[in-house]
């Protein structure tokens, strides 16, 4: 299972009806940097933790689910 965490973050931001400018401000980055983050298939875990806290969403669970799928296939 391929996870594009940037897309998942962008989708959650839209779901919460928040703007890119709002999230960029919360992260203390500019909007261009945020746009680049969306295009990344993976990001630093510390940054993902900050985003998870800001959006009150556990983005790590996507990786846990993928790991469980791999384990299920292996058994």
C-alpha positions in Angstrom: 0.0 0.0 0.0 1.4 3.3 -1.1 0.7 6.3 1.3 0.9 9.8 0.0 0.8 11.6 3.3 0.8 15.1 1.7 -2.4 14.3 0.0 -4.0 13.0 3.2 -3.0 16.2 5.1 -4.5 18.4 2.3 -7.7 16.3 2.4 -8.0 16.6 6.1 -7.4 20.4 6.0 -10.3 20.7 3.4 -12.5 18.4 5.6 -12.0 20.8 8.5 -12.7 23.8 6.3 -9.4 25.3 7.1 -7.1 27.2 4.6 -3.6 26.6 3.5 -2.7 30.0 5.0 -4.0 28.9 8.4 -2.0 25.7 8.4 1.2 27.4 7.1 0.8 30.0 9.9 0.4 27.2 12.5 3.5 25.5 11.2 5.5 28.8 10.9 6.2 28.1 7.2 5.2 30.0 4.1 2.5 28.7 1.8 5.0 27.6 -0.9 6.7 25.4 1.6 3.3 23.9 2.5 2.5 23.3 -1.1 5.8 21.4 -1.4 4.9 19.4 1.6 1.6 18.3 0.0 3.5 17.0 -3.0 5.8 14.8 -0.9 5.0 11.2 -0.6 6.6 11.2 2.9 7.6 13.8 5.5 9.8 14.0 8.6 8.1 12.3 11.7 8.5 15.3 13.9 6.8 17.5 11.3 4.0 14.9 11.0 3.6 14.9 14.7 3.2 18.7 14.7 0.6 18.5 11.9 -1.2 15.7 13.7 -1.5 17.8 16.9 -2.5 21.0 15.0 -5.2 19.2 13.0 -6.1 16.9 15.9 -5.8 13.9 13.6 -3.6 10.9 13.9 -1.8 10.7 10.6 0.4 7.9 11.9 -2.5 5.5 11.8 -2.2 5.3 8.0 1.2 3.8 8.4 0.0 1.5 11.2 -2.8 0.2 9.0 -0.3 -0.4 6.1 2.0 -2.3 8.4 -0.9 -4.5 9.6 -1.9 -5.2 6.0 1.7 -6.3 5.3 1.7 -8.5 8.4 -1.7 -10.0 7.4 -0.4 -10.9 3.9 2.7 -12.5 5.4 0.8 -14.8 7.6 
